[in-house]
Amino acid sequence: MTQAWRCTGLRWGDGGPLLGWEGGRRSGLERGKRVAFAVAAGGVRTCVGARGHGCPARAEVPGRGTGARCEECARLDRAHSVAADTFADDPRPYHVYLAWFGPGMVKVGITAVERGPARLLEQGAVSFTWLGQGPLMAARRAEELLRAALGVPDRIPYADKRAVRTALPPEGERVAELAELHARAVALDGWPESLERAPFRALDHAGVFGLDGLPRADGVVRELVAGGTVSGEVLAAAGPDLHLATVRGVLVLDTRLMTGWELTAAERDDVTVPVRESGDTGVQDGLF
């Protein structure tokens, strides 16, 4: 009988990117590794639940959504989200940061100090710098101040990040843009007194992601479908995205599309799921 697995998403750790599977297994995604999986024939994509609890309705969710949650589970998940500003009593210290994704593409955000740079890796930030550290609400006020004063957003669409990822300027130019914004940020009046400002120190993830010399993508996987197959060699991993060398060229797979599906090991080297072309705006260790 063919073993089926449910993916819990891509996570970044000290050892690099890992795909998680229900039951606690992890699959490394080092460059050069072959990724090959098939969606169970006749299957449907079901809600992954919220806050570690399964969806009581086992609701079916659309193939193109990256959240893989039904409306009710999405509401419950967001109700405890720092990003939604609904979890104000978190006692942990928080970092405020500037993240660089491409020329003119810088965002401000916050993350728990204990998480280190994990949030930046998850977002696919090519470079970043810390701005300050303090209590959650002080970090949130600083984030709002910086967004307004510097004219930077708190979100950048993944499609925009992917569009520039293979044609980045040299690291020195990335650092210079961050340094200029950092200097403007720490010079602003109105910083919360309980937030300690951090000196400028740029950290770059281009090497970690494998972006140096990365070829332009020929397309992006739009969604997974029952019976569909994805197979390719890992060229790079940035945020939730895998850049794969496949029989259809270099394709980007957002691993968030894998969650909620029953997946099996692929029997052939092929890509048979919908792809948006670039011209269009024994016991297995997991699966591979």
HUGI-V476294 format. One record per helix or strand. SS is the DSSP state (H for helix, E for strand). FROM is the first residue (numbers start at 0). TO is the last residue. If there is no record, write none. Layout:
ss=SS from=FROM to=TO
ss=SS from=FROM to=TO
//
This chain:
ss=E from=4 to=12
ss=E from=15 to=20
ss=E from=25 to=27
ss=E from=33 to=38
ss=E from=45 to=45
ss=E from=49 to=49
ss=E from=52 to=52
ss=E from=59 to=59
ss=H from=70 to=78
ss=E from=93 to=101
ss=E from=104 to=111
ss=H from=112 to=114
ss=H from=117 to=122
ss=E from=126 to=133
ss=H from=135 to=149
ss=E from=152 to=152
ss=H from=157 to=163
ss=H from=170 to=185
ss=E from=195 to=196
ss=E from=202 to=203
ss=H from=205 to=208
ss=E from=218 to=220
ss=E from=228 to=237
ss=E from=240 to=245
ss=E from=248 to=253
ss=H from=254 to=257
ss=E from=261 to=264
ss=E from=274 to=276
//
